[in-house]
């Protein structure tokens, strides 16, 4: 627990106030013994002194790294015949050899984000997955690398170094992940929690329904823009993950107060936009924090829970504010945002540790330099940071996500598809009042309860998805290797039809003559479809374009948030002019076209990747 508090913002503040005398790191304690792998490099003899014989017990066995092309070729080979079952397969031999790799390059448990960034070819990505499937072995020291200029690269001390987020206990990882989930839930809930307040805003400021809806759409648009800025900032080694989280979420929490008190309409919309913008870092780097802690093979489980937080947030918002707004006034939805965001910010302030390996090793290098001022000790992240330029950061943050969408048809289709279903999702905030208040005469609070169908659908989808990953994907990867990225789209081939089916059920059963539960079931079916499709797409993209994974998600988030913001405004006239049945049918027809696109992507994906300038070859 002391380590958790020490690495959290409160601990870093205490260390700064006490000049590092309280909550010390191992390197700052009097009894710290620098690992022999470092002292051997630091205490090299002068050229005029005889060189001592190397100690036999310190000798490091040299192990040859398996050829990446061999890994790829063997991972795609068929299972051996039964008569060869007693013999060890070549793939198993490679995995065995991988356990004997120099620990710095393999068993030091590199973070998932780093593993993806280093994978420029299919073979390298295949190798990273092979390493991720290895069981945890005995603790071994990690020999630091020495560059030609004499720089000693500071790394993890051992393969089980507790400072490495990949080596944290499951309880610690679960607690840190829980904080990320709650943070994400609060920000996403802040969007739709405003929806029941729109009638009160219209009455108070004498504005139209389209103008009142700006309070929702500007929030959604802003949290799509924010990741383009905050995601690259969190990747700067000196900054890390925590400062963007704490500063922006602190501003988010503070700005809720003037948003709840403002007495002019333009001010309300501006403040809602700023709330979405400053809440967006959890959307930009929440997944990165999870990647820092969990291996490639286990990441789908925790990312799906993160997606559950993001999906449930907008669904739970109207439930929370529907009853209070009806009982009190429209400002109560904003006060409820404060009551949730404030305690979560305090939880992060006291207990959220830094997860970025680049930042952790950078600070370790600084502490080691304090012990050995004459030594040329640096972390790799320090060297990389020195080579960063503002233009390079701007290109990666602003141009690369757009470039990927414009120049690669696979990325363009997945971005458009996820944007469409996300836009349909946000159109529910306009269609639900028309259906459940006007047709079924629900109150605001009762109408909000119908959004529970979205959460129920997401929970059912997660259960099916986890079963598929555990019983199909993991055994397949362990036995035969990663395979083609298109294999991750196989579940989408079946569930893609659930999107139009659910929408048609909702649109054509939303009638007073049919019980309201039928239309609610349609929404649940639609949610199962979109949740599983998005999970498949978010696995497919980083496996096809591992080097550009961060830019892919930033561009995808921007496009889907932009379309969702537009859907909030075009859905109202759509449903009023065509009716809910025909309007929803139009949207369902668009998802039918996307069903064809999913099959085309699965069938032609390998050819598209072969022509792409961004895909791993």
C-alpha positions as CSV (number, residue, x, y, z in Angstrom):
1,X,0.0,0.0,0.0
2,X,2.9,2.4,0.8
3,X,4.2,1.9,-2.8
4,X,0.8,2.6,-4.2
5,X,0.5,5.9,-2.3
6,X,4.1,6.8,-3.0
7,X,3.5,6.5,-6.8
8,X,0.1,8.3,-6.6
9,X,-0.1,12.1,-7.0
10,X,-0.5,12.6,-3.3
11,X,2.7,10.6,-2.7
12,X,4.7,12.6,-5.3
13,X,3.5,15.8,-3.6
14,X,4.6,14.6,-0.2
15,X,8.0,13.6,-1.6
16,X,8.4,17.1,-3.2
17,X,7.4,18.9,0.1
18,X,9.8,16.7,2.2
19,X,12.6,16.8,-0.5
20,X,12.3,13.0,-1.0
21,X,12.9,12.2,2.7
22,X,9.5,10.5,3.0
23,X,8.1,7.7,0.8
24,X,11.5,7.0,-0.6
25,X,12.3,4.7,-3.6
26,X,14.8,1.9,-3.1
27,X,17.6,3.9,-4.7
28,X,17.1,6.6,-2.1
29,X,17.4,4.4,0.9
30,X,20.7,4.0,2.8
31,X,20.7,0.2,2.5
32,X,20.2,0.2,-1.3
33,X,22.7,-2.0,-3.2
34,X,23.0,-1.2,-6.8
35,X,22.6,-4.4,-8.9
36,X,25.9,-6.0,-9.9
37,X,25.0,-5.7,-13.5
38,X,25.3,-1.9,-13.1
39,X,28.2,-1.7,-10.8
40,X,30.3,-3.9,-13.2
41,X,29.7,-1.3,-15.9
42,X,30.2,1.7,-13.6
43,X,33.4,0.5,-12.0
44,X,35.4,-0.3,-15.2
45,X,39.2,-0.1,-14.7
46,X,41.3,2.6,-16.3
47,X,43.3,1.6,-19.4
48,X,46.6,1.7,-17.5
49,X,45.4,-0.9,-15.0
50,X,45.4,-4.6,-15.6
51,X,41.9,-6.0,-16.5
52,X,40.8,-8.5,-14.0
53,X,39.5,-11.9,-15.1
54,X,35.7,-12.0,-15.4
55,X,34.0,-13.9,-12.6
56,X,32.5,-17.2,-13.9
57,X,29.3,-16.8,-12.0
58,X,28.6,-13.5,-13.6
59,X,28.9,-14.8,-17.1
60,X,25.8,-14.5,-19.2
61,X,24.9,-17.3,-21.5
62,X,24.4,-16.1,-25.0
63,X,21.2,-17.3,-26.5
64,X,20.3,-16.9,-30.2
65,X,17.0,-15.2,-30.9
66,X,14.8,-17.3,-33.1
67,X,14.4,-16.0,-36.6
68,X,11.2,-13.9,-36.8
69,X,10.4,-15.2,-40.3
70,X,10.6,-18.7,-38.9
71,X,8.2,-17.8,-36.1
72,X,5.7,-16.5,-38.6
73,X,6.1,-19.4,-41.0
74,X,5.7,-22.0,-38.2
75,X,2.8,-20.2,-36.5
76,X,0.8,-20.5,-39.8
77,X,1.6,-24.2,-40.3
78,X,-0.9,-26.9,-39.8
79,X,-1.1,-29.2,-36.8
80,X,1.2,-32.2,-37.0
81,X,-0.1,-35.7,-37.7
82,X,-0.9,-37.9,-34.8
83,X,2.2,-40.0,-35.3
84,X,4.3,-36.9,-34.5
85,X,2.4,-36.1,-31.3
86,X,5.2,-37.4,-29.2
87,X,7.7,-35.0,-30.8
88,X,8.0,-31.4,-29.8
89,X,6.6,-29.2,-32.5
90,X,8.9,-26.5,-34.0
91,X,6.7,-23.8,-32.7
92,X,7.0,-25.2,-29.1
93,X,10.8,-25.3,-29.7
94,X,10.8,-21.7,-30.5
95,X,8.7,-20.9,-27.4
96,X,11.2,-22.9,-25.4
97,X,14.0,-21.0,-26.9
98,X,12.2,-17.7,-26.2
99,X,12.2,-18.5,-22.5
100,X,16.0,-18.4,-22.8
101,X,16.3,-15.2,-24.6
102,X,18.3,-12.4,-23.1
103,X,15.9,-11.2,-20.5
104,X,16.0,-7.6,-21.5
105,X,14.5,-8.3,-24.9
106,X,12.0,-10.9,-23.9
107,X,11.1,-12.0,-20.4
108,X,11.3,-8.5,-18.9
109,X,7.6,-8.3,-19.8
110,X,7.5,-5.3,-22.1
111,X,4.3,-3.3,-22.0
112,X,1.7,-4.0,-24.6
113,X,1.9,-0.5,-26.0
114,X,5.6,-0.8,-26.4
115,X,5.3,-4.2,-27.9
116,X,2.9,-2.9,-30.6
117,X,5.1,0.1,-31.4
118,X,8.1,-2.1,-31.9
119,X,6.3,-4.5,-34.2
120,X,6.9,-3.2,-37.7
121,X,6.4,-6.6,-39.4
122,X,4.0,-9.5,-39.0
123,X,6.9,-11.7,-37.8
124,X,7.8,-9.2,-35.0
125,X,4.2,-9.0,-33.9
126,X,4.0,-12.8,-33.9
127,X,7.1,-13.0,-31.8
128,X,5.6,-10.5,-29.2
129,X,2.5,-12.7,-28.9
130,X,4.7,-15.8,-28.4
131,X,6.5,-14.0,-25.6
132,X,3.2,-12.9,-24.1
133,X,2.0,-16.5,-23.8
134,X,5.1,-17.6,-21.8
135,X,4.6,-18.6,-18.2
136,X,6.3,-16.5,-15.6
137,X,9.7,-18.0,-14.9
138,X,12.3,-17.7,-12.1
139,X,13.6,-14.3,-11.3
140,X,16.7,-13.4,-13.3
141,X,18.8,-10.2,-13.4
142,X,18.6,-8.0,-16.5
143,X,21.9,-7.0,-18.0
144,X,21.7,-3.3,-19.0
145,X,22.7,-2.4,-22.5
146,X,25.7,-0.3,-23.1
147,X,25.7,2.0,-26.2
148,X,28.8,2.8,-28.3
149,X,29.2,6.2,-26.7
150,X,29.4,4.6,-23.2
151,X,25.8,5.3,-22.2
152,X,24.4,2.7,-19.9
153,X,20.6,2.2,-20.5
154,X,18.7,2.0,-17.3
155,X,16.3,-0.9,-17.4
156,X,14.3,-3.1,-15.0
157,X,16.7,-4.7,-12.5
158,X,15.2,-8.2,-12.7
159,X,12.6,-10.0,-14.7
160,X,10.2,-9.7,-11.8
161,X,11.1,-6.1,-10.9
162,X,8.1,-4.8,-8.9
163,X,8.4,-1.4,-10.5
164,X,7.4,-2.8,-13.8
165,X,3.6,-2.5,-14.1
166,X,3.5,-5.8,-16.0
167,X,4.8,-7.5,-12.8
168,X,2.3,-5.9,-10.4
169,X,0.0,-8.3,-8.5
170,X,-3.4,-9.1,-9.9
171,X,-5.0,-7.2,-6.9
172,X,-3.0,-4.1,-7.6
173,X,-3.7,-4.2,-11.4
174,X,-7.4,-4.8,-10.6
175,X,-7.6,-1.8,-8.3
176,X,-5.8,0.5,-10.7
177,X,-8.0,-0.7,-13.5
178,X,-11.1,-0.1,-11.4
179,X,-10.0,3.6,-11.0
180,X,-9.7,3.9,-14.8
181,X,-13.1,2.3,-15.3
182,X,-14.8,4.7,-12.8
183,X,-13.0,7.7,-14.3
184,X,-14.3,6.7,-17.8
185,X,-17.8,6.0,-16.5
186,X,-18.0,9.4,-14.9
187,X,-16.9,11.2,-18.0
188,X,-19.2,9.3,-20.4
189,X,-22.1,9.6,-17.9
190,X,-21.6,13.4,-18.0
191,X,-22.7,13.4,-21.6
192,X,-26.2,11.9,-21.4
193,X,-26.9,12.9,-17.9
194,X,-27.8,16.3,-19.4
195,X,-30.5,14.9,-21.7
196,X,-33.4,15.0,-19.2
197,X,-32.5,18.7,-18.5
198,X,-33.1,19.8,-22.1
199,X,-36.8,20.7,-21.5
200,X,-35.8,22.8,-18.5
201,X,-33.1,24.5,-20.5
202,X,-35.6,25.3,-23.2
203,X,-38.0,26.9,-20.7
204,X,-35.3,28.8,-18.7
205,X,-33.4,30.3,-21.7
206,X,-36.3,30.4,-24.2
207,X,-34.4,28.3,-26.8
208,X,-35.5,25.7,-29.3
209,X,-35.0,21.9,-28.8
210,X,-32.1,22.0,-31.3
211,X,-30.4,24.7,-29.4
212,X,-30.9,23.0,-26.1
213,X,-29.4,19.8,-27.5
214,X,-26.1,21.6,-28.0
215,X,-25.4,21.0,-24.4
216,X,-25.2,17.3,-25.2
217,X,-23.7,17.5,-28.7
218,X,-20.9,19.9,-27.8
219,X,-19.8,17.7,-24.9
220,X,-19.7,14.7,-27.2
221,X,-17.8,16.6,-29.9
222,X,-15.3,17.9,-27.4
223,X,-14.3,14.5,-26.0
224,X,-13.6,13.4,-29.5
225,X,-11.3,16.3,-30.1
226,X,-9.4,16.0,-26.8
227,X,-7.6,12.7,-27.5
228,X,-5.9,14.3,-30.5
229,X,-4.1,16.6,-28.0
230,X,-3.9,14.6,-24.8
231,X,-2.9,11.2,-26.2
232,X,0.5,12.4,-27.5
233,X,1.2,14.5,-24.4
234,X,0.8,11.3,-22.2
235,X,3.3,9.5,-24.4
236,X,6.1,12.1,-23.6
237,X,8.3,10.2,-21.1
238,X,8.8,13.2,-18.9
239,X,5.1,13.7,-18.5
240,X,3.6,10.2,-18.3
241,X,0.0,9.3,-17.7
242,X,-0.9,10.9,-14.4
243,X,-0.4,14.6,-14.9
244,X,-2.9,14.8,-17.9
245,X,-5.3,12.7,-15.9
246,X,-5.1,14.7,-12.7
247,X,-4.9,18.3,-14.1
248,X,-7.6,17.9,-16.7
249,X,-10.0,15.9,-14.5
250,X,-9.5,18.4,-11.7
251,X,-10.5,21.2,-14.1
252,X,-13.4,19.0,-15.2
253,X,-14.6,18.8,-11.6
254,X,-14.2,22.5,-11.0
255,X,-16.0,23.6,-14.2
256,X,-19.1,21.6,-13.2
257,X,-19.8,24.2,-10.6
258,X,-20.1,27.2,-12.9
259,X,-21.9,25.0,-15.5
260,X,-24.5,24.3,-12.8
261,X,-24.8,28.0,-11.8
262,X,-24.4,29.8,-15.1
263,X,-27.4,31.9,-16.0
264,X,-26.9,32.5,-19.8
265,X,-27.3,30.0,-22.6
266,X,-24.0,30.7,-24.5
267,X,-22.1,30.3,-21.2
268,X,-23.7,27.0,-20.6
269,X,-22.8,25.6,-24.0
270,X,-19.2,26.8,-23.7
271,X,-18.8,25.2,-20.3
272,X,-20.4,22.0,-21.5
273,X,-17.8,21.9,-24.4
274,X,-15.0,22.5,-22.0
275,X,-16.3,19.8,-19.7
276,X,-16.1,17.3,-22.6
277,X,-12.7,18.5,-23.6
278,X,-11.1,18.2,-20.2
279,X,-12.8,14.9,-19.5
280,X,-11.3,13.3,-22.6
281,X,-7.9,12.1,-21.3
282,X,-9.5,9.0,-19.9
283,X,-10.7,8.3,-23.4
284,X,-7.4,9.1,-24.9
285,X,-5.1,7.2,-22.6
286,X,-7.3,5.0,-20.4
287,X,-6.6,2.2,-22.8
288,X,-2.9,3.0,-22.8
289,X,-2.8,2.7,-19.0
290,X,-4.4,-0.8,-19.3
291,X,-1.8,-1.7,-21.9
292,X,1.0,-0.7,-19.6
293,X,-0.2,-3.3,-17.1
294,X,-1.6,-6.2,-19.0
295,X,0.1,-8.5,-21.6
296,X,-1.1,-8.8,-25.2
297,X,-2.8,-12.1,-24.5
298,X,-4.8,-10.8,-21.5
299,X,-5.6,-7.3,-22.8
300,X,-8.9,-8.1,-24.5
301,X,-10.5,-9.0,-21.1
302,X,-9.7,-5.6,-19.4
303,X,-10.4,-3.6,-22.6
304,X,-13.8,-5.1,-22.8
305,X,-14.5,-3.9,-19.2
306,X,-13.3,-0.5,-20.1
307,X,-15.7,-0.5,-23.1
308,X,-18.5,-1.6,-20.7
309,X,-17.8,1.6,-18.7
310,X,-17.9,3.7,-21.8
311,X,-21.1,2.1,-23.1
312,X,-22.9,2.1,-19.7
313,X,-22.0,5.7,-18.9
314,X,-24.4,7.4,-21.4
315,X,-27.0,4.7,-20.6
316,X,-26.9,5.3,-16.9
317,X,-26.9,9.1,-17.1
318,X,-30.6,9.5,-17.9
319,X,-31.5,7.0,-15.2
320,X,-29.7,9.0,-12.5
321,X,-30.9,12.5,-13.6
322,X,-34.4,11.6,-14.8
323,X,-36.1,11.4,-11.4
324,X,-34.2,14.3,-9.8
325,X,-34.7,16.7,-12.7
326,X,-38.4,16.0,-12.7
327,X,-38.6,16.4,-8.9
328,X,-36.3,19.5,-8.6
329,X,-35.0,21.4,-11.7
330,X,-32.8,21.1,-14.7
331,X,-29.6,22.0,-12.8
332,X,-29.7,18.9,-10.7
333,X,-28.2,16.8,-13.5
334,X,-25.1,18.9,-13.3
335,X,-24.9,18.8,-9.6
336,X,-25.1,15.0,-9.8
337,X,-22.1,15.1,-12.1
338,X,-20.2,16.9,-9.4
339,X,-21.2,14.4,-6.7
340,X,-19.7,11.6,-8.8
341,X,-16.6,13.3,-10.3
342,X,-15.4,14.8,-7.0
343,X,-15.0,11.5,-5.1
344,X,-13.5,9.8,-8.2
345,X,-10.9,12.6,-8.5
346,X,-9.9,12.1,-4.9
347,X,-9.6,8.4,-5.4
348,X,-7.2,9.0,-8.3
349,X,-5.3,11.6,-6.3
350,X,-4.6,9.3,-3.4
351,X,-4.3,5.9,-5.1
352,X,-3.6,6.1,-8.9
353,X,0.1,5.2,-9.6
354,X,2.0,6.1,-12.7
355,X,1.8,3.2,-15.2
356,X,4.0,4.5,-18.1
357,X,7.2,2.4,-18.2
358,X,8.9,5.2,-20.1
359,X,8.3,7.6,-17.2
360,X,9.1,5.1,-14.5
361,X,12.5,4.2,-16.0
362,X,13.2,7.9,-16.7
363,X,12.8,8.7,-13.0
364,X,14.8,5.6,-12.0
365,X,17.7,6.8,-14.2
366,X,17.6,10.2,-12.5
367,X,17.8,8.5,-9.1
368,X,20.7,6.3,-10.2
369,X,22.6,9.4,-11.5
370,X,22.2,11.0,-8.1
371,X,24.0,8.0,-6.6
372,X,26.7,7.9,-9.3
373,X,27.1,11.5,-10.7
374,X,30.0,10.6,-12.9
375,X,28.2,7.7,-14.6
376,X,26.6,8.1,-18.0
377,X,23.2,6.6,-17.0
378,X,20.1,7.2,-19.1
379,X,16.9,5.5,-19.9
380,X,16.0,4.7,-23.5
381,X,12.9,7.0,-23.1
382,X,15.3,10.0,-22.2
383,X,17.1,9.4,-25.5
384,X,13.9,9.1,-27.4
385,X,12.5,12.2,-25.8
386,X,15.6,14.2,-26.7
387,X,14.9,13.4,-30.4
388,X,11.2,14.5,-30.2
389,X,10.4,17.7,-32.1
390,X,7.2,19.8,-31.9
391,X,6.6,19.1,-35.6
392,X,6.9,15.3,-35.1
393,X,4.5,15.5,-32.2
394,X,2.0,17.6,-34.3
395,X,2.2,15.2,-37.2
396,X,1.5,12.1,-35.0
397,X,-1.3,13.9,-33.1
398,X,-3.1,15.8,-35.8
399,X,-2.2,14.5,-39.3
400,X,-1.5,10.8,-38.8
401,X,-5.0,9.8,-37.6
402,X,-6.5,11.6,-40.6
403,X,-3.9,10.3,-43.0
404,X,-4.6,6.7,-42.0
405,X,-8.4,7.1,-42.6
406,X,-7.9,8.8,-46.0
407,X,-5.3,6.5,-47.4
408,X,-6.2,3.1,-46.2
409,X,-9.7,1.6,-47.2
410,X,-9.7,-0.9,-44.3
411,X,-9.2,1.8,-41.7
412,X,-11.7,4.1,-43.5
413,X,-14.4,1.4,-43.4
414,X,-13.9,0.5,-39.8
415,X,-13.8,4.2,-38.8
416,X,-17.0,4.9,-40.7
417,X,-18.8,1.8,-39.4
418,X,-18.0,2.5,-35.8
419,X,-19.0,6.1,-36.3
420,X,-22.3,5.1,-37.8
421,X,-23.3,2.7,-35.0
422,X,-22.1,5.3,-32.4
423,X,-24.2,7.9,-34.1
424,X,-27.2,5.6,-34.0
425,X,-26.5,5.0,-30.3
426,X,-26.7,8.7,-29.5
427,X,-29.8,9.1,-31.7
428,X,-31.6,7.1,-29.0
429,X,-31.5,10.2,-26.7
430,X,-33.9,11.8,-29.2
431,X,-36.0,8.8,-30.1
432,X,-36.6,7.4,-26.6
433,X,-38.6,10.4,-25.4
434,X,-40.8,10.2,-28.6
435,X,-41.5,6.5,-27.9
436,X,-41.7,6.1,-24.2
437,X,-43.0,9.5,-23.1
438,X,-45.4,10.3,-25.9
439,X,-46.5,6.8,-26.8
440,X,-46.3,4.9,-23.5
441,X,-46.7,8.0,-21.2
442,X,-43.6,7.2,-19.1
443,X,-42.3,9.9,-16.8
444,X,-38.7,11.2,-17.3
445,X,-37.4,8.8,-14.6
446,X,-39.3,5.8,-16.1
447,X,-38.0,6.7,-19.5
448,X,-34.5,6.7,-18.2
449,X,-34.9,3.2,-16.9
450,X,-35.4,1.9,-20.5
451,X,-31.7,2.7,-21.0
452,X,-30.9,-0.2,-18.7
453,X,-31.5,-2.4,-21.8
454,X,-28.2,-1.0,-23.1
455,X,-26.2,-2.0,-20.0
456,X,-27.9,-5.5,-19.9
457,X,-27.0,-6.0,-23.6
458,X,-23.4,-5.0,-23.0
459,X,-23.1,-7.5,-20.0
460,X,-24.5,-10.3,-22.2
461,X,-22.1,-9.4,-24.9
462,X,-19.1,-9.4,-22.5
463,X,-20.0,-12.9,-21.3
464,X,-20.1,-14.2,-24.8
465,X,-16.9,-12.3,-25.8
466,X,-14.9,-13.6,-22.8
467,X,-16.0,-17.1,-23.5
468,X,-14.9,-16.8,-27.1
469,X,-11.5,-15.4,-26.1
470,X,-10.9,-17.9,-23.4
471,X,-12.0,-21.1,-25.1
472,X,-11.1,-20.3,-28.8
473,X,-8.7,-17.4,-29.2
474,X,-6.2,-18.1,-26.4
475,X,-5.8,-21.8,-27.1
476,X,-5.5,-21.1,-30.9
477,X,-2.7,-18.5,-30.3
478,X,-0.8,-20.8,-27.9
479,X,-0.9,-23.7,-30.3
480,X,-0.7,-22.2,-33.8
481,X,0.4,-18.6,-33.3
482,X,-1.4,-15.4,-34.0
483,X,-2.5,-16.1,-37.6
484,X,-4.0,-13.5,-40.0
485,X,-5.7,-10.5,-38.3
486,X,-8.9,-11.3,-40.2
487,X,-9.4,-14.2,-37.9
488,X,-10.3,-11.7,-35.2
489,X,-13.3,-10.6,-37.3
490,X,-15.0,-14.0,-37.3
491,X,-17.4,-13.2,-34.4
492,X,-18.4,-10.0,-36.3
493,X,-19.5,-12.1,-39.2
494,X,-22.3,-13.5,-37.1
495,X,-23.2,-10.6,-34.8
496,X,-23.2,-7.9,-37.5
497,X,-26.8,-8.9,-38.3
498,X,-27.9,-8.2,-34.8
499,X,-27.6,-4.4,-35.4
500,X,-30.3,-4.2,-38.1
501,X,-32.4,-6.9,-36.5
502,X,-32.4,-5.0,-33.1
503,X,-33.2,-1.7,-34.8
504,X,-36.1,-3.1,-36.9
505,X,-37.6,-4.7,-33.8
506,X,-37.3,-1.3,-31.9
507,X,-38.6,0.8,-34.8
508,X,-41.6,-1.4,-35.7
509,X,-42.8,-2.5,-32.3
510,X,-42.7,1.0,-30.7
511,X,-46.5,1.3,-30.7
512,X,-49.0,1.7,-27.9
513,X,-50.7,-1.5,-29.1
514,X,-47.5,-3.5,-28.4
515,X,-46.0,-3.9,-25.0
516,X,-43.1,-1.6,-24.4
517,X,-40.8,-4.5,-23.3
518,X,-40.6,-5.7,-27.0
519,X,-39.0,-2.5,-28.2
520,X,-36.6,-2.5,-25.2
521,X,-35.5,-6.1,-26.1
522,X,-34.7,-4.8,-29.6
523,X,-32.4,-2.2,-28.1
524,X,-30.7,-4.9,-26.1
525,X,-30.1,-7.0,-29.2
526,X,-28.7,-4.0,-31.1
527,X,-26.4,-3.3,-28.1
528,X,-25.0,-6.9,-28.2
529,X,-24.3,-6.5,-31.9
530,X,-22.5,-3.1,-31.6
531,X,-20.5,-4.1,-28.6
532,X,-19.1,-7.3,-30.1
533,X,-18.4,-5.6,-33.5
534,X,-16.5,-2.8,-31.9
535,X,-14.4,-5.3,-29.8
536,X,-13.6,-7.3,-33.0
537,X,-12.6,-4.1,-34.8
538,X,-10.5,-2.9,-31.9
539,X,-8.6,-6.2,-32.0
540,X,-8.3,-6.3,-35.8
541,X,-6.8,-2.8,-36.2
542,X,-3.8,-3.0,-33.8
543,X,-2.9,-6.5,-35.2
544,X,-3.0,-5.1,-38.8
545,X,-1.3,-1.8,-38.1
546,X,0.6,-2.3,-34.7
547,X,3.0,0.6,-35.2
548,X,0.1,3.1,-35.6
549,X,-2.3,1.7,-33.0
550,X,-2.4,4.9,-30.9
551,X,-3.2,7.1,-34.0
552,X,-5.8,4.6,-35.2
553,X,-7.8,4.8,-32.0
554,X,-7.4,8.6,-31.8
555,X,-8.7,9.0,-35.4
556,X,-11.5,6.5,-34.8
557,X,-12.6,8.3,-31.6
558,X,-12.6,11.7,-33.3
559,X,-14.7,10.5,-36.3
560,X,-17.3,8.6,-34.2
561,X,-17.7,11.4,-31.7
562,X,-18.1,13.9,-34.5
563,X,-20.8,11.8,-36.2
564,X,-22.5,11.2,-32.8
565,X,-22.6,15.0,-32.2
566,X,-24.3,15.4,-35.6
567,X,-26.7,12.5,-34.9
568,X,-28.0,14.3,-31.8
569,X,-29.2,17.1,-34.1
570,X,-30.3,15.3,-37.3
571,X,-32.1,12.5,-35.5
572,X,-34.8,14.8,-34.1
573,X,-36.0,16.1,-37.5
574,X,-35.5,12.6,-38.9
575,X,-37.9,11.0,-36.4
576,X,-40.4,13.9,-36.4
577,X,-40.6,14.0,-40.3
578,X,-40.5,10.2,-41.0
579,X,-41.8,8.9,-37.7
580,X,-39.8,6.6,-35.4
581,X,-40.6,3.5,-37.4
582,X,-39.4,4.8,-40.7
583,X,-36.6,6.9,-39.3
584,X,-35.1,3.9,-37.4
585,X,-35.6,1.7,-40.4
586,X,-33.5,4.1,-42.5
587,X,-30.7,3.8,-39.9
588,X,-31.1,0.0,-39.9
589,X,-30.8,0.0,-43.6
590,X,-27.4,1.7,-43.3
591,X,-26.2,-1.0,-40.9
592,X,-27.4,-3.6,-43.4
593,X,-24.9,-2.1,-45.9
594,X,-22.2,-2.3,-43.3
595,X,-22.9,-6.0,-42.9
596,X,-21.7,-6.4,-46.5
597,X,-18.7,-4.3,-45.6
598,X,-17.7,-6.6,-42.7
599,X,-17.7,-9.7,-45.0
600,X,-15.8,-7.8,-47.6
601,X,-13.2,-6.8,-45.0
602,X,-12.9,-10.4,-43.9
603,X,-12.6,-11.7,-47.4
604,X,-10.3,-9.1,-49.0
605,X,-8.5,-7.9,-45.9
606,X,-5.2,-9.7,-46.7
607,X,-5.1,-8.1,-50.1
608,X,-5.9,-4.7,-48.8
609,X,-3.1,-5.0,-46.2
610,X,-0.7,-6.1,-48.9
611,X,-1.3,-2.9,-50.7
612,X,-1.3,-0.7,-47.6
613,X,1.7,1.5,-46.8
614,X,0.8,1.3,-43.1
615,X,0.1,-2.4,-42.4
616,X,2.7,-4.7,-40.9
617,X,4.1,-6.8,-43.7
